[in-house]
Amino acid sequence: LAEIPANLPEGIVEIRLEQNQIKSVPAGAFTAYKKLKRIDLSKNQISDIAADAFSGLRSLTSLVLYGNKITELPKGIFDGLVSLQLLLLNANKINCLRVNAFQDLQNLNLLSLYDNKMQTISKGLFTPLRSIKTLHLAQNPFMCDCHLKWLADYLFDNPIETSGARCSHPRRLANKRISQVKGKKFRCTGQEDYRSRLSGECFQDLVCPEKCRCEGTVVDCSNLKLTRLPPHIPEHTTDLRLNDNEIAILEATGTFKKLPNLRKINLSNNKLRDVREGAFDGASGVLELLLTGNKLTGLQGRMFKGLSGLKTLMLRSNQISCIDNSTFTGLSSTSPCDQSDCQNSAQCLVVAGEPICRCIPGFYGNKCDKISTVHFLGRDGYVELPGTKLRTTALISLQVATEKDNGILLYKEDHDPLALELYQGHIRLIYDIANYPPTTVYSVESVNDGLFHTVELLIQNRSLSLVVDNGAPKSLGKLARQPSMDHNTQLYIGGVPPQVVASGLRPGPERSPQTFDGCINNVRINGDTQDLSFRSTGRGLSQGVESKGDGILVGCHSCSVCAQGTCREAGEMGVTCECPPGRSGALCDETTAPNPCQNNRCVHGLCVAKGQSYSCQCNEGYQGQYCDKKQEPPACRGHSCGRGECHVSEAGEPVCKCQPGYTGPTCDTELTCQGEMVREQLKRHQALRTCTSTSKIPRVDCPRSCQASAPPGVCCGVTKTRRRKVVFRCTDGTSYSEEMETTLECGCSKCPL
């Protein structure tokens, strides 16, 4: 094939196009196949790939591109591939990678960049790879100068590079393993300053300005005594920190025209006395400009020309005495929300020109400063609603989510107390608590399933009624007297103070008062939502309930109800359970009939379901119950191949193809390689300290090559390891032990991809 075929079935999950003559991957080549999990384009002639060639493939787990002629990867080529676990780019001609090339690959397990043309790698390239377990970086001509020191530190702290990446230049470090070279040897002096020889758009992304610190998309050039903007600022920069320097005049150099992703500029604490017209040309994407602590005396509109998207401008601590009428004319993106007083992480929205606060779950009010949902941890916490004014007729309602059996939900404290309790998984209403036995009624419904249930208490004339989830009311009947209420009635939610237990809420033979463990939401009295921000301290004061020490958290954190699967918090609606295959129901507690083809063992064939079982329909050339055996050609019958497989040559003769590590006409000769014993102390560079092993650790260092007779594709690698405990002593005086694998033997096997 010379090009990728079109009009394939939309439901395909795997496409194999290896060993063809494909030269390019056009835009949207695979976009229509949303269910794709694996794409194999290895061993083609690909040199050109469109930036959106793999766009929309959120289910893709494996992308194989090795053995092509790729020299550069376009921006965003892997964006959105959030499920990708395997990415093979080895045996290409890639000479550089942009720092954000892998920004969406949080689930990537294996990345192979083996055998390319890379001389350096930008710091922060691997930061998004939170799941990475294996890296292959060997056979690249790495220049081990100061710009690659970070990689040595990274590989030392994360021993996941298994192919043995080595320095190629400078000569003094040639053939040294990058992970074993000491940090002080990564120098940029004279001809070794690789940055000075970088060119081209892709390489410019790798450059970090002289003496600056680059991490991801943040370029930090603060505290360097700079008098002008530094050159070679990477195009991907979003946050440029130039604070605490000696810049006096900001010249119009066109710097910001080359930084389309820039969002924040910090020029505070310099010596700025003038900003030349056009200095910010091209900076329309900048949202925040900090000019605090400079020597500006006057402001004119020309200074901020080009900052059309600016939302925050800080000019504190200058010497400003004159502001021209046109100064802020072009700054149209400032918003009423810039001065918003929304609280508790609320989002400010502009509606009809006015700022409106959108509260996160658990908060309400114009400023989102009031609490509607709290989570009691069963540690004697409670919420007090001070000075509640109850009328002769009152409707009290609240929502409850718990998995526990017992606990206090609500207690009315006055000379005529009553209580709502969770009792053996049901709601119990208790009146006339001071006497025994008290007047009691129970709900039919159980509520301890972890989901929210609505509980209502109706006080009306000489009756008390309980309603759960809009069910039938349960009444205490006509009471001997009307429940009394006054203007100073105290209501406690989720528990009660110790003095209340001592005075009125004494345990009877069938009950023991205990703090509630679960979530309470949306407490209303006669339709008015109650603020749950107050908790009595016992000293006549009130304080918020956000402190975990109080046994109460804001919001609902009850997320252990799911029998199986993944539990997701759903704000004020409790939790939802995302069930794994074979389970169903709101709590994933019901079993469904499994698909017999799920996790099938068919290797080279199609799984065909047959009732509760399945069979394998083999591809051409394969046989066996699981299609795992190649059909033997007639010419190979009776021809033994030991550690290999028999194939028919072009001349029709049987020929043995050996497994990696074996050679000979009948694949019975084992290839060998000899490792070198190394003893050295290990170092671990951690935040604010360095830790060194207390003894020299022995290990075998395997060479790259096997014996001369080894066929192509066979390398010397680790064949036997041993786990051992290593004790480290740190510069801060502490010590710790760590179990680690050390190599004991080397052997010949297939080269890593």
N, C-alpha and C positions, 0 to 999 in steps of 0.2 A: 504494500500500500504506500502511496506517495502522499496521501492526505487522510485526515480523520474522517471516517464515514459518517454520513448524515442520515437522518430519519431512522434512528435506532428506536427500539421500544422504550417508552418513557419510564417504565417500571424497572429497568435494569439496575442491578446493584453492583455489578462488576464489569469492567471493560478491559480486555487485555489486547494491547496493540504492540507488544514488544517485538523486536527484531523485524522491523519494517524499514521503509525508506522515507518516513515522515520528516519534513524539514521545518515545519512551523505549526504552532498551536494557535489558531485564530481566536478573535474575541468571541466570548460566549460559547466556546466549542462544546462545553458539557452542561451549560446552564439549564437545559431542558430536562436533564435527568436528575431530579431532586433526590432520588433514593440511592444514588451511587455511594458505595462504601469503599471501593477500591478501583484505582486507575493505574495501569501499568503501561508506561510509554518508554521503557528501557530499551537500550540498544537500537536507537533510531539515528537520524541525522539532524535532530532538532537544534536549531541555533536561535530561533525567534519564538518567543511566547508572549501573547497579549496579556496586559495587566489584569483583564477580567476573564481570562480563559477558564478559571475554576470558580467564578463568582456564583454564589448561592448554594454551594455544595456543603450545607451545614451537617450532613450525615457522613461525609467522607472521613474514613479512618486511615486509609493507606494511599500514599501518592508516591509512585516509583518513577524516577526520571534519570536513573543512572545510565552511563554509557552513551551520552549525547554530546553535542557541541555547544552547550550553553555557556556564554561568556558573562552575561549579566542578567539579573532578575529584575524585572520592572517593578516600580513602586506598587505596593498593595496586592501583589500577586497571590499572597496567602491570606489576605484579609477575609475574615468571616468563616475560615475553616476551623471552627471551634471544636470539632470532634476528632481532628487529625491526631493520630497516635504514631504513625510511621512516615518519615519523610526521607527518601533516599535521593541525594543529589551528587553522589560520588561519581568519579570518572567523567567529569565534565571539564570545562575550561573557565570556571567562574573565578574572576579576579577580585571581586569585592562584594560585600553585602551591606545594605543600608541598615542603620541601627534599629529601625522599627520593622524589619522584614518579617519577624516572627511574633508581632505584637498580639495576635489573636490565638496563638497556639499553646494555650494553657494546658492542654491535655496531651501534648506530644511526649512520647516515651523514648523514641530513638530518632536521632538526627545524624545522618552521614554526609559529611562534606569531604570525605576522603578523596585524595588524588584530584585536586583542582589546582588553581593558579593563585591562591590567595597569599598575599604577603603580610597582611595585617587584618585584624578584626576589631571593630569598634566596641568600646566599652559599653555595656548595657545590652548587647545583642541577645544574650541568653537570659536576661532578667525575666521576661514574661514566661519562660519555660518552667513553670512550677512543678510539672510532673516528669521532667526529663530524667532518665535513668542511664542512658548510654549516648555518648558522643564519639564520632569518628572524625578526627581532624588531621590525621597523618598524611604524608605525601603532599604537603603544600609547602611552597618555598617561603616560610615565615621569616620576616625580618624582626629579630628579637631586640627592638629598641625600646625606648621609654614608653611608647604608645601601646606596647604589648605586655607590659608588666602586670596589668590587671588580669590578663588571661592566666598567667602563672599562678597568681594568688587564687583565682577562681578554681583552677584545676587542682591546686593543693588542698583547698577546703572542700571541694566536691570531686572526689576521685572517680569520675564517671567516664573519662576519656580512655577508651580501652585499646585504641589502635597505635598508641605510642607517638604522639605528635612531637616533632623535633624542630629546632631552629635550623634555618638554612644560612642566614646571615645575621650579624657580621661573622667574619671568619673565626674570631676567637670563641664564638658560641656554636659554631657549625656542628650539627649532628647531636647536640645536647637536647635531652628531653625537656620540653618547656616547663613541665610541672616540677622539675628538679633544679632548675636554675635559680640561684638566689636573686632576690629582688634588686639588690644594689647593682647587679650586672646588666640590668635593662637600662641602658643609657642612651641619651640623644646628644651626641657630640660630633661636631664637624660633619663629615660625610655620612655618619650613621644616623643623622636626623632624617628619617624616612619621610616625615611630613612635607619637607620642602620639595620632594619629587612627586607628590600626589597631584593628579590632574584629572579632569573629567567630572561630570555631574555626580556619578556614583561615589567616586573617591572623595569628593568634597564633603559628603555626608560623614565620612570617617574622620575628617580632620577636626581636632580640637585646638582652639587658638592657643598660642604659646603661653605656658604657665597656667592656663585656665583648667578648670575641672569639669568634665563632661560626664553626665550620668543620664542615660536615656535621652529625653528631649530637653533636659535642663543644662544650660551652659552657665557655669558660675565663674565669673572673672572678678569677683570682689576682692578688695584688700590687696591689690597688685600695684598700686601707685601709677595706674594708667593715666595718661593725659589725653588720649583719644580712643575712639572705638577700635577694638582689635580687628585685624583682618581674619579671613577664613572662618567666619562663624557658620556652623553647619546649617544647611537649608531646613533640616527637620526641627530646628529649635523652636520651642514654644515658650520657654521661660528664660529670659536673658538677664543675668544678675551682674550689674556694673556698679553696685553700691560701694561706698567707702574707697573711692579712688581720688584722683586729682584732676578730673576733667573740668576745664574752665569754660570752654566754648564747644557746643555741639555743632559740628560742621555738617553741611549738606553733602555727604559723600555717596548717597544712594545705597547705603548698607541695607536698609530695611526693604528695599525693592527685591532683594534676593532672599527674603525670609517670609514666605507666604503663610507659614504656620505659626508665626509669632503671636502670642497672646498677652504677654506681660513683660514690661521693661522696668527694671529697678535702677534708677540713677540717683538714689538718695545719698546724702552725706558725701557729695563731691564738692567742687568749687565753682559750680555752674553760675555764670553771670549773664550768659546769652545763649539763646537757641536760634541758629540761623534759619532763615526761610527755606523750606524744602528739606529740613533735616529729617522729618518724619514722612517724607514721600514714600508711598508704597506700604505704609503701616496701617492700612484700613482695617486689618484684622485684630489689631491690638486692643484689648479690653481694659487694661490697667496700666497706668503710667505713674511711677512714684518719683517725685522730685523734691521730697522732704529734705530739709537740712542743707540747702544750697545758698547761693548769694544773689539770687534773682531780685532785682529792684523794681522792674516793671514788666507787665504782661501785654503782649499784642497778639492779634489773631494769627499773624504770620507764623508765630512760634509753633502752633499746633495744627498747621495745615497738613492734611493727609491722615489725621487721626479720626476719621469719620465714624468709626465703630466704637470709640472710647466710651467706657462706662464709669470708670473711676480715675480721677485725677487728684493726686495728693500734693499739696503745695505748702504744707506746714513748715514752720521754722525757716523761712526765708527773710528777705529784707524788702518785701514788696510795699511800695508806696503809691503805685499808679497801675490801674487796670483799664486798658482801652475798652471802649464799648463793644468792639468787634471780637474781643478775645475768645469768647466761648460760642460764637455764632455757628461754627461748623461742627460743634460737638452735640449732634442731635440724638445720640443714642443713650444719653443719660436718662435714667428711668426714675419714676416716683418710688420704685422699690429700693433705690440706692439708700434711702434714709428710712427704710421700713424697720419697724420694731417687732416684726414677727419673732416669736420665741420658739424654743424647743424644736429646732430643725425644720420649722414650717417653711413652705415654699411661698414666696411672694408673687402674686399675679397682678397685672394691671388690667382692671375692668372699668371701662368707661372713664379712663384717665385717672382712676383712683387705685391705690395699692390694696389688695385683698390677700389675706393670709390663708393658705390652704394647709390645714393641720395634718400631721401624720397620725396614724391610728393611735388612740389613747389620749389625745388632747382635743380641746375645743375652745371656743371663745374667739373674739375679734382678733386677738393677738396670739391665739393658741397657747395661752398662759394658764389654762385650767385643765385639770386631769379628769378624764371620764373612765379610764380603764386602769385597774391596778391588779397586780399579781401578788397574793399573799403566800409567803414561803413556809407558813406553819411555825413561826418563831415568836409568838406572842405579839405580833404587830396588829394594829387596828387603825381605822380611820374614823375620826369623830366629826360629825356634822354639827357645829356649835349653834346653839340658840335656834333650833329648828322650830318654825311656827306651824303647828298642825291645827287644822280646823276640826269641827265636830265630825265632818265627813272628810276622809282622806284616802287617797289611793297612792300606795307606795309600790314602786316596781323596780326590779333590777334584773340583770342577766348574769347567770352563773355558769362557769365551766370548771369542772374538776374531775379527777379520777379517784378521789378519796371517798370514804364512807361517812365521816362525821366531821362536824365543825360548825361554828357560829357564823351565820350570815348577817343577821341584823338584830340589834337589841335596843328597845326603847326604855330609857331610864327615867323614871319619875316615881311618884308614889303608887302608880298603877302600871307596873312594867309588863312587857310582853317580849317574845323572842321568836325569830325565824331561824331554824336550825337545819343543817344537813344531818340526817340520822339514818344510818344503815342504807345510804344511797338514795333516800327519799327526802322530801321536804317536810319538816314538822313545824307546826304553829303552836306555840305554848302561851297560855294566858293565865293570869293569877299565879305567878311563879312563886310568890312567897308562901303559898300553901301547898300541902302535899295530900293527895296527888293533884297536880295542876290540871287545868282544862286543856286538852290536846286534840289536834286533828292532824292526819297524815295525808300526803299526796299519794295518789295511785301510781303516778309516773316516777320512774327512777331517773336520776339526773347525773349520775357519776360515770358518764361515758366519754368525758373529755371535750364534748361539744357544748356550745352555749345553749342554755335554756332560760326562758323568761319566767320569773316568779313575781306574782302580784299579791299584795295584801290590801284588802278593802276594809276600812274602818267606817261603819255607818250605823248611827244610832246605837241600838243595843245588840249589834252583831259584828262578828269578825269572820271574813271569808278569805280562803286561800285558793289561788288559781295558778296552775303550772302549764305553760305552753298553750295558753288559750283553751285549756280543757274545761271540764265541768267544775264549777266552784265547789269547794269543800268548806262547809260552814261549821262553826262551833255551836250553832243553834242560838236561841234567844238567851242572852246572858242575864244574870240576876241584876246587873247594873250596867250602865253605859260606860264603856272604856273612857277613862278621863284623860284629858290633854290640857296642857297649858302652854304659855308662850315661851317657856324655858325648857321644854322637853329636849333631852339629849338623845341623839341616835348614834349608835356605834355600828360600823360596818366591818365585817371580817374578824371581829374579836371584841374583847372588852378589857378595860383597865382592871388591875388587881383589886382595887378597892370596891369595884362593882361586884366582883365575884364574892368578896368577903361580906358584902351587905345584903344583896338581893338575889344574885344568881347562884345560889348554893346548889351543889350537886345532890340529886336524889338517887334512890336505889337503881333507877334505870338510865341515868344520864351522868355524864361527866363533862363539864364545859371544856372545850378545847378550841384553839385558834384554827381558823379556816386555812386550808391549803389548796389554792387554785386561783382562778380569775373572777373578778366582779367588774361588770361593765354597765354603764348607762343607768346609774341610780337616779330615779325620778320621783319627785313628790308632787302630786297633783299636776303632772305634766312638765314640771320644771326640772331640768337636768342639774344634778348636784355636783359641785366641785369637790373632788376627792383629794385635794391638795393638803388638807389639814389633818394633823395627827397630834393628839394631846401629848405633851411632854411630862405632865404631872406637876408642872410648876406654873400653870396658868398661861403658858406660851403655846404657840403653834409653829410647826415647821413642815416643809415639804416631805413627800414620801419617796423621793428618788433614792435615798440612801439605802443600800443593801443591808447595812447594819440594822436598820429598823425592821427587817424582815418583810419589806414590801418593795416591789419594783413597779415602775410605770410601764403600762402596756401588758399584754398577755404573752407569757413565755411557756405555756403549757403545751409541750410538743413531744410527748412520749406516749400518746394514746394509740398510735398506729401499730397494729399487730405485725405488719411487715411493710417494706417499701420505704419511701422517703417522706418525711413529715415536713410540711410547709406551713409557716405561720401565715394567717390570713387576716391580720389586723383584728378588728372588732368582731369578726365572725368566727374566731377560734382558730382551728387548724384544718388543713386538708391533707389527705394521704394519697401519694402517688404510688400506685400498686405495681409490684414487679410482675413479670409474666407468671401466669398460673394463679394469681390472687385477684380478688375483686371485692366490691363493697366499700362503703364510706370509710371503714377503718382497715381495709385490706385484710379482713378476717374471714373471707369466704374463698373457698377453693374452686377454681375453674379447670375444666378439662385442658390439659396441656397439648400443644401442637407436637405430634410425634416427630416432625422434622426439625424441631428446635434442638440445637446442639447435636445434629446428626453427625455420623462418622464418615459420610461419603467424601472421598478425597478428590477423585477425578470423575465426578458424575453428578447427576441430579437426584435429589431426594424425592421419592414418591410416597405420599402418605397412604397407608392401608389400615383403616380403622385406628386402633391404638398403637400400631407398629408402622414400619416403613421399609422400603427397599431402595437400593441404589441403581439408577439407570446410568451405566458407564459411558464415558466419552470414548470415541474411537481410539483404539490402541491400548485400552486398559481393560482389566478384568478383575474378578474376585468379588467377594461379598460387599466390600466397601470401595471397589474400584481403585484399590491401592497398589495393584500389581500390573506391570507392563506386560502386554502380550508378547511372548517370545517369538521372534522371527524364525522361520524354518531352518535357516542357515546356522542358527545359534544352538540348535539342539545337540546336546552332548558336548558343547564347548564350555569348559569351566572358566569362570572369571574371578574366583576368590572374593576379594574385597572390591567388586566392581560390577558393571553390567555389560552384557554383550550387545553390540550394535553391528549392523551390516555396513561394510564400506561401500564406496562407489563401485568397486570391482566385484561386489557380491560376496566378499570374504568376511567371516566373523572377526570382530575386533573388540577387545576389552576396553571399556572406559572406566578408569579407576576412581574410587572414592578419594576425597582429599586425604593426604597422608600416606597414600600407597602408590606404587609404581610397578613397572615390569609388564611383560607380555600377558601374564595371567593375574596381575594386580596382587601378587603375594609378597612383594618387597616393601617393607615399611620404611618411609622416609623419617629421618631423625634430624634434630638440631640440638646444639649444646648451649645451655644458658650460662650466665656469669653470676657468681655469688657476690652479692653486695651487702655490706653492713653499714648502716648509717642511722643517725638520729632523725626522727620525724618531727616536723613542726606543724602547728595549727595556728593560723592567724585569725583571731577572733576580735570582736568589738572591744577595744580598749585594753587588749592583752594579747600576748603571744605565749603559746604553750609548747613545750619541748618534751619528747619522750625521755624517760629517766635512763634508758639504756639504748645501745645501738641495736636496731632491729634487722635481723638477717632476712634476705629474700633473694630469689633468683631473677635476674634481669634477662628476659628472652630477646634474642636478636630478631631482626626483621625477616631475614632470609633463611630458607632451609638449604640443604646441600645442593650442589650445582646441578645434580640430575633431576631436581624437582621440576615438575611441569609448571606452566604459567597458572596463576590463581591459587597457588599453595604457599602459605606463609608459616613462619614459626610463631606459635602462640602458647598461651598457658594451658597446661593439661591437668595440673594437680595443684591444689591450694590447701591452705590450712588456716583455720580461725585461731587467733591468739589474742590474749588480753594485753593491751599496752597501757602503761601508766604514764600520764602526762603531768608535768609540773609547770605552772604558769607564772608569769612575771608579777602577778598581783599576790603571790604567796599561796594560792589555792592549787589543788591537784585533783585529778579525776582519772578514771580508767575507761578505755574504749575497746570494744572487740572489733577486730578488723581481719580481712583476708590477706594472707601473704603467699606469694608464689613459691612452690616447691620444685616443680618440674616443667620443662618445655617440650613441645612436640609439634609436628607438622600437621596442619589442617587447612581447610578452605579459608582464604583471606576474608576478613570482615568487609561487608559492603560499605 
